[in-house]
Amino acid sequence: MISLNDYINQNSDNSDQDKSIFKIISQISDGIIQISKILYAPKNINMFGKEGSKNIHGEKVEKLDLIATNIFLDYFIKSQLISDVICEELDAIKTIDTHSSNKYIIMMDPLDGSSNIDVSVSIGSIFGVWEKESDDFVLRSYTGDKQVMSMYAVYGPNTVIVFAFKNRVCSFILDENTQFVLLNENIELPTNPMYYSTNESNYDNWTDSIKSYVDVLKQDKNLTQRYVGSLVADFHRNLIKGGVFLNPKHKVSNRAKLRLMYEANPLANIIETAGGKSFSNGQETMKLIPENIHQSVSLIMGNSDIVKNLE
């Protein structure tokens, strides 16, 4: 089996960017291993449950949300590569270091779907990495198509990481020796998608165009509805098996749930690298000009032949 370290050694061209990004991948992976150990260890049961506060979105914060945030921040501080971090659990941009050698900005959801922890549903972590444009941070400069690497982890029956870098999507699985080994070195979306994933209990809150689109999906005998309600879990299944994921805006409030910078953009980069498409707010997700670090957007992504650009 090829370990993550072996894969990095075999695939790095020793350029400054390769060395930096692979180091970031390695350090994120180490953080994921730490979180995986916490999730699967019964002795850590006191770490589960609500922390007592709410995040910037008004959602109740789980204890593990903060634990995961701090785990990854510790690795980023040690890396000497990261200048700033944008995170779901941090109200403002976290500046780690202003040294000129710190050339990358990370936007992350450290524990996506954490409200599902208590019911043992698969959860995850999501990361997007951008090269720092200048000393002055201007969010509008960081559209999704400028990501240099995107990555997520799934904590489920096993722990899997997936990343898009150098025009390839790779996956690794955590083995019995607590190291990541290669699962698939070139993930591409299957040509025959199997699933559509959306919360149909919100049907009455969708626009007519979204309703019509979902009605067409339901009539496709090749598609079956599968919806976990944990973004990473739904995304990962559809990446491997093929399909489309939808999280539309509410037609009255015109509000959406998913966050552009640390959920939609990283996953859009992965799905498009694997051959799919992604749209948000009536535009290609990764071309959307960000308005604020916690901006929420609609999201439709999956196989190119069944994804439509709808608001």
One Martini backbone bead per residue (centre of mass of N, CA, C, O) as a GRO file, in nm:
protein
  311
    1MET     BB    1   0.099   0.035   0.019
    2ILE     BB    2   0.038   0.380  -0.019
    3SER     BB    3   0.140   0.636   0.136
    4LEU     BB    4   0.121   0.965   0.179
    5ASN     BB    5   0.428   1.009   0.187
    6ASP     BB    6   0.491   0.851  -0.071
    7TYR     BB    7   0.316   1.016  -0.258
    8ILE     BB    8   0.461   1.283  -0.217
    9ASN     BB    9   0.745   1.187  -0.310
   10GLN     BB   10   0.639   1.093  -0.604
   11ASN     BB   11   0.471   1.391  -0.680
   12SER     BB   12   0.691   1.585  -0.632
   13ASP     BB   13   0.878   1.861  -0.798
   14ASN     BB   14   1.019   2.064  -0.580
   15SER     BB   15   0.861   2.294  -0.564
   16ASP     BB   16   0.747   2.532  -0.365
   17GLN     BB   17   0.448   2.459  -0.393
   18ASP     BB   18   0.460   2.158  -0.349
   19LYS     BB   19   0.593   2.161  -0.070
   20SER     BB   20   0.374   2.332   0.066
   21ILE     BB   21   0.111   2.174   0.002
   22PHE     BB   22   0.204   1.897   0.110
   23LYS     BB   23   0.244   2.001   0.396
   24ILE     BB   24  -0.048   2.085   0.443
   25ILE     BB   25  -0.174   1.809   0.395
   26SER     BB   26  -0.018   1.666   0.621
   27GLN     BB   27  -0.121   1.847   0.858
   28ILE     BB   28  -0.419   1.803   0.821
   29SER     BB   29  -0.404   1.494   0.853
   30ASP     BB   30  -0.306   1.501   1.146
   31GLY     BB   31  -0.563   1.640   1.251
   32ILE     BB   32  -0.760   1.418   1.158
   33ILE     BB   33  -0.645   1.197   1.337
   34GLN     BB   34  -0.710   1.331   1.605
   35ILE     BB   35  -1.017   1.346   1.562
   36SER     BB   36  -1.065   1.046   1.514
   37LYS     BB   37  -0.977   0.954   1.798
   38ILE     BB   38  -1.199   1.106   1.947
   39LEU     BB   39  -1.454   0.983   1.803
   40TYR     BB   40  -1.349   0.661   1.866
   41ALA     BB   41  -1.334   0.731   2.185
   42PRO     BB   42  -1.508   0.659   2.470
   43LYS     BB   43  -1.333   0.833   2.680
   44ASN     BB   44  -1.440   1.110   2.512
   45ILE     BB   45  -1.748   1.172   2.587
   46ASN     BB   46  -1.706   1.466   2.726
   47MET     BB   47  -1.667   1.611   2.429
   48PHE     BB   48  -1.958   1.602   2.395
   49GLY     BB   49  -2.168   1.843   2.288
   50LYS     BB   50  -2.250   2.140   2.404
   51GLU     BB   51  -2.087   2.446   2.475
   52GLY     BB   52  -2.311   2.725   2.477
   53SER     BB   53  -2.268   2.863   2.216
   54LYS     BB   54  -2.256   3.079   1.927
   55ASN     BB   55  -2.223   3.146   1.611
   56ILE     BB   56  -2.239   3.365   1.343
   57HIS     BB   57  -2.516   3.186   1.253
   58GLY     BB   58  -2.668   3.086   1.532
   59GLU     BB   59  -2.525   2.828   1.612
   60LYS     BB   60  -2.469   2.567   1.797
   61VAL     BB   61  -2.189   2.475   1.976
   62GLU     BB   62  -1.967   2.233   1.974
   63LYS     BB   63  -1.707   2.111   2.136
   64LEU     BB   64  -1.569   1.993   1.870
   65ASP     BB   65  -1.546   2.252   1.713
   66LEU     BB   66  -1.323   2.379   1.896
   67ILE     BB   67  -1.122   2.150   1.893
   68ALA     BB   68  -1.077   2.143   1.586
   69THR     BB   69  -0.987   2.432   1.548
   70ASN     BB   70  -0.733   2.412   1.736
   71ILE     BB   71  -0.586   2.188   1.593
   72PHE     BB   72  -0.545   2.331   1.319
   73LEU     BB   73  -0.415   2.592   1.420
   74ASP     BB   74  -0.160   2.460   1.533
   75TYR     BB   75  -0.055   2.362   1.258
   76PHE     BB   76  -0.047   2.639   1.113
   77ILE     BB   77   0.153   2.775   1.303
   78LYS     BB   78   0.388   2.557   1.252
   79SER     BB   79   0.426   2.573   0.932
   80GLN     BB   80   0.510   2.864   0.808
   81LEU     BB   81   0.266   2.919   0.562
   82ILE     BB   82   0.045   3.075   0.724
   83SER     BB   83  -0.136   3.381   0.752
   84ASP     BB   84  -0.452   3.293   0.720
   85VAL     BB   85  -0.783   3.236   0.878
   86ILE     BB   86  -1.095   3.094   0.782
   87CYS     BB   87  -1.385   3.036   1.000
   88GLU     BB   88  -1.681   2.931   1.132
   89GLU     BB   89  -1.576   2.981   1.450
   90LEU     BB   90  -1.483   3.267   1.335
   91ASP     BB   91  -1.568   3.591   1.298
   92ALA     BB   92  -1.275   3.647   1.207
   93ILE     BB   93  -0.981   3.692   1.092
   94LYS     BB   94  -0.691   3.485   1.127
   95THR     BB   95  -0.383   3.594   1.220
   96ILE     BB   96  -0.070   3.434   1.230
   97ASP     BB   97   0.126   3.567   0.999
   98THR     BB   98   0.329   3.831   0.826
   99HIS     BB   99   0.527   3.682   0.685
  100SER     BB  100   0.643   3.648   0.363
  101SER     BB  101   0.659   3.322   0.376
  102ASN     BB  102   0.348   3.340   0.421
  103LYS     BB  103   0.146   3.232   0.133
  104TYR     BB  104  -0.123   3.127   0.285
  105ILE     BB  105  -0.481   3.063   0.272
  106ILE     BB  106  -0.732   2.945   0.498
  107MET     BB  107  -1.050   2.775   0.451
  108MET     BB  108  -1.275   2.650   0.716
  109ASP     BB  109  -1.449   2.346   0.823
  110PRO     BB  110  -1.363   2.161   1.092
  111LEU     BB  111  -1.689   2.053   1.156
  112ASP     BB  112  -1.895   1.911   0.960
  113GLY     BB  113  -2.199   1.821   1.100
  114SER     BB  114  -2.189   1.828   1.427
  115SER     BB  115  -2.499   1.776   1.496
  116ASN     BB  116  -2.453   1.450   1.425
  117ILE     BB  117  -2.288   1.315   1.650
  118ASP     BB  118  -2.516   1.201   1.854
  119VAL     BB  119  -2.618   1.005   1.585
  120SER     BB  120  -2.381   0.880   1.407
  121VAL     BB  121  -2.315   1.068   1.173
  122SER     BB  122  -2.150   1.163   0.924
  123ILE     BB  123  -1.861   1.366   0.906
  124GLY     BB  124  -1.641   1.670   0.873
  125SER     BB  125  -1.383   1.834   0.672
  126ILE     BB  126  -1.296   2.166   0.533
  127PHE     BB  127  -1.073   2.289   0.257
  128GLY     BB  128  -0.916   2.596   0.148
  129VAL     BB  129  -0.648   2.707  -0.079
  130TRP     BB  130  -0.463   3.012  -0.096
  131GLU     BB  131  -0.281   3.241  -0.244
  132LYS     BB  132  -0.129   3.514  -0.157
  133GLU     BB  133  -0.165   3.830  -0.297
  134SER     BB  134  -0.122   4.025  -0.039
  135ASP     BB  135  -0.088   4.212   0.244
  136ASP     BB  136  -0.369   4.298   0.157
  137PHE     BB  137  -0.682   4.197   0.241
  138VAL     BB  138  -0.898   4.093  -0.038
  139LEU     BB  139  -1.166   3.904  -0.084
  140ARG     BB  140  -1.231   3.945  -0.395
  141SER     BB  141  -0.961   3.783  -0.479
  142TYR     BB  142  -1.102   3.497  -0.354
  143THR     BB  143  -1.181   3.299  -0.563
  144GLY     BB  144  -1.233   2.966  -0.628
  145ASP     BB  145  -1.040   2.957  -0.894
  146LYS     BB  146  -0.774   3.022  -0.691
  147GLN     BB  147  -0.729   2.759  -0.595
  148VAL     BB  148  -0.471   2.515  -0.507
  149MET     BB  149  -0.642   2.364  -0.273
  150SER     BB  150  -0.856   2.085  -0.182
  151MET     BB  151  -1.033   1.952   0.120
  152TYR     BB  152  -1.147   1.642   0.281
  153ALA     BB  153  -1.328   1.479   0.545
  154VAL     BB  154  -1.439   1.151   0.660
  155TYR     BB  155  -1.640   1.052   0.944
  156GLY     BB  156  -1.702   0.710   0.978
  157PRO     BB  157  -1.646   0.389   0.946
  158ASN     BB  158  -1.426   0.567   0.819
  159THR     BB  159  -1.129   0.746   0.730
  160VAL     BB  160  -1.136   1.006   0.479
  161ILE     BB  161  -0.942   1.157   0.221
  162VAL     BB  162  -0.975   1.449   0.000
  163PHE     BB  163  -0.795   1.584  -0.292
  164ALA     BB  164  -0.719   1.884  -0.486
  165PHE     BB  165  -0.429   1.855  -0.707
  166LYS     BB  166  -0.300   1.892  -1.001
  167ASN     BB  167  -0.562   1.789  -1.162
  168ARG     BB  168  -0.638   1.600  -0.902
  169VAL     BB  169  -0.817   1.330  -0.740
  170CYS     BB  170  -0.766   1.211  -0.408
  171SER     BB  171  -0.754   0.912  -0.194
  172PHE     BB  172  -0.760   0.828   0.165
  173ILE     BB  173  -0.704   0.579   0.421
  174LEU     BB  174  -0.736   0.479   0.744
  175ASP     BB  175  -0.549   0.264   0.912
  176GLU     BB  176  -0.447   0.045   1.168
  177ASN     BB  177  -0.173   0.243   1.188
  178THR     BB  178  -0.249   0.544   1.155
  179GLN     BB  179  -0.246   0.571   0.828
  180PHE     BB  180  -0.239   0.696   0.516
  181VAL     BB  181  -0.381   0.534   0.228
  182LEU     BB  182  -0.426   0.457  -0.085
  183LEU     BB  183  -0.733   0.452  -0.284
  184ASN     BB  184  -0.733   0.704  -0.506
  185GLU     BB  185  -0.548   0.878  -0.771
  186ASN     BB  186  -0.821   0.921  -0.981
  187ILE     BB  187  -1.097   1.087  -0.956
  188GLU     BB  188  -1.406   1.020  -1.132
  189LEU     BB  189  -1.695   1.070  -1.251
  190PRO     BB  190  -1.944   0.893  -1.325
  191THR     BB  191  -2.140   0.849  -1.615
  192ASN     BB  192  -2.361   0.702  -1.414
  193PRO     BB  193  -2.566   0.834  -1.223
  194MET     BB  194  -2.750   0.761  -0.902
  195TYR     BB  195  -2.800   1.050  -0.749
  196TYR     BB  196  -3.013   1.253  -0.542
  197SER     BB  197  -2.961   1.549  -0.314
  198THR     BB  198  -3.226   1.645  -0.090
  199ASN     BB  199  -3.456   1.842   0.100
  200GLU     BB  200  -3.794   1.779   0.050
  201SER     BB  201  -3.922   1.940   0.294
  202ASN     BB  202  -3.856   2.223   0.120
  203TYR     BB  203  -4.033   2.243  -0.138
  204ASP     BB  204  -4.229   2.493  -0.066
  205ASN     BB  205  -3.951   2.689  -0.053
  206TRP     BB  206  -3.927   2.681  -0.354
  207THR     BB  207  -3.886   2.745  -0.656
  208ASP     BB  208  -4.016   2.657  -0.954
  209SER     BB  209  -3.745   2.572  -1.087
  210ILE     BB  210  -3.661   2.372  -0.867
  211LYS     BB  211  -3.907   2.192  -0.868
  212SER     BB  212  -3.886   2.104  -1.165
  213TYR     BB  213  -3.607   1.979  -1.144
  214VAL     BB  214  -3.675   1.765  -0.927
  215ASP     BB  215  -3.902   1.629  -1.085
  216VAL     BB  216  -3.711   1.522  -1.304
  217LEU     BB  217  -3.528   1.354  -1.122
  218LYS     BB  218  -3.761   1.167  -1.015
  219GLN     BB  219  -3.818   1.048  -1.318
  220ASP     BB  220  -3.544   0.921  -1.307
  221LYS     BB  221  -3.469   0.579  -1.309
  222ASN     BB  222  -3.144   0.620  -1.242
  223LEU     BB  223  -3.249   0.769  -0.985
  224THR     BB  224  -3.180   0.816  -0.633
  225GLN     BB  225  -3.262   0.903  -0.324
  226ARG     BB  226  -3.003   1.068  -0.118
  227TYR     BB  227  -3.013   1.186   0.236
  228VAL     BB  228  -2.837   1.290   0.523
  229GLY     BB  229  -2.743   1.611   0.613
  230SER     BB  230  -2.436   1.577   0.547
  231LEU     BB  231  -2.242   1.724   0.333
  232VAL     BB  232  -1.996   1.533   0.307
  233ALA     BB  233  -2.156   1.271   0.277
  234ASP     BB  234  -2.313   1.349   0.021
  235PHE     BB  235  -2.073   1.427  -0.154
  236HIS     BB  236  -1.905   1.165  -0.144
  237ARG     BB  237  -2.109   0.975  -0.266
  238ASN     BB  238  -2.145   1.138  -0.540
  239LEU     BB  239  -1.849   1.125  -0.627
  240ILE     BB  240  -1.837   0.806  -0.641
  241LYS     BB  241  -2.142   0.748  -0.782
  242GLY     BB  242  -2.301   0.982  -0.865
  243GLY     BB  243  -2.457   1.313  -0.905
  244VAL     BB  244  -2.678   1.539  -0.714
  245PHE     BB  245  -2.660   1.848  -0.530
  246LEU     BB  246  -2.899   2.030  -0.311
  247ASN     BB  247  -2.912   2.389  -0.184
  248PRO     BB  248  -3.145   2.602  -0.171
  249LYS     BB  249  -3.319   2.869  -0.157
  250HIS     BB  250  -3.539   3.067  -0.006
  251LYS     BB  251  -3.804   3.222  -0.165
  252VAL     BB  252  -3.858   3.447   0.057
  253SER     BB  253  -3.575   3.515   0.201
  254ASN     BB  254  -3.323   3.445   0.010
  255ARG     BB  255  -3.184   3.216   0.173
  256ALA     BB  256  -2.898   3.040   0.274
  257LYS     BB  257  -2.670   2.795   0.422
  258LEU     BB  258  -2.416   2.781   0.265
  259ARG     BB  259  -2.067   2.839   0.244
  260LEU     BB  260  -1.858   2.964   0.021
  261MET     BB  261  -1.550   2.957   0.134
  262TYR     BB  262  -1.575   2.662   0.328
  263GLU     BB  263  -1.769   2.483   0.121
  264ALA     BB  264  -1.835   2.540  -0.180
  265ASN     BB  265  -1.554   2.593  -0.308
  266PRO     BB  266  -1.398   2.333  -0.236
  267LEU     BB  267  -1.611   2.134  -0.361
  268ALA     BB  268  -1.611   2.257  -0.644
  269ASN     BB  269  -1.317   2.193  -0.710
  270ILE     BB  270  -1.346   1.887  -0.687
  271ILE     BB  271  -1.582   1.834  -0.887
  272GLU     BB  272  -1.439   1.970  -1.135
  273THR     BB  273  -1.183   1.794  -1.136
  274ALA     BB  274  -1.381   1.528  -1.173
  275GLY     BB  275  -1.604   1.657  -1.409
  276GLY     BB  276  -1.790   1.872  -1.298
  277LYS     BB  277  -2.043   2.092  -1.149
  278SER     BB  278  -2.101   2.439  -1.017
  279PHE     BB  279  -2.371   2.626  -0.847
  280SER     BB  280  -2.434   2.979  -0.743
  281ASN     BB  281  -2.659   3.219  -0.765
  282GLY     BB  282  -2.649   3.175  -1.094
  283GLN     BB  283  -2.346   3.069  -1.078
  284GLU     BB  284  -2.041   2.993  -1.077
  285THR     BB  285  -1.906   2.930  -0.789
  286MET     BB  286  -1.588   3.007  -0.856
  287LYS     BB  287  -1.692   3.311  -0.977
  288LEU     BB  288  -1.781   3.422  -0.721
  289ILE     BB  289  -1.802   3.717  -0.553
  290PRO     BB  290  -1.709   3.791  -0.252
  291GLU     BB  291  -1.857   3.969   0.033
  292ASN     BB  292  -1.802   3.760   0.274
  293ILE     BB  293  -1.669   3.520   0.486
  294HIS     BB  294  -1.993   3.418   0.561
  295GLN     BB  295  -2.123   3.356   0.305
  296SER     BB  296  -2.429   3.258   0.161
  297VAL     BB  297  -2.532   2.981  -0.057
  298SER     BB  298  -2.622   2.822  -0.309
  299LEU     BB  299  -2.634   2.460  -0.422
  300ILE     BB  300  -2.518   2.297  -0.731
  301MET     BB  301  -2.386   1.958  -0.770
  302GLY     BB  302  -2.213   1.754  -1.028
  303ASN     BB  303  -2.298   1.620  -1.293
  304SER     BB  304  -2.299   1.786  -1.590
  305ASP     BB  305  -2.567   1.647  -1.728
  306ILE     BB  306  -2.761   1.730  -1.449
  307VAL     BB  307  -2.668   2.011  -1.404
  308LYS     BB  308  -2.812   2.327  -1.304
  309ASN     BB  309  -2.854   2.680  -1.348
  310LEU     BB  310  -2.993   2.772  -1.042
  311GLU     BB  311  -3.150   2.977  -0.787
   0.00000   0.00000   0.00000
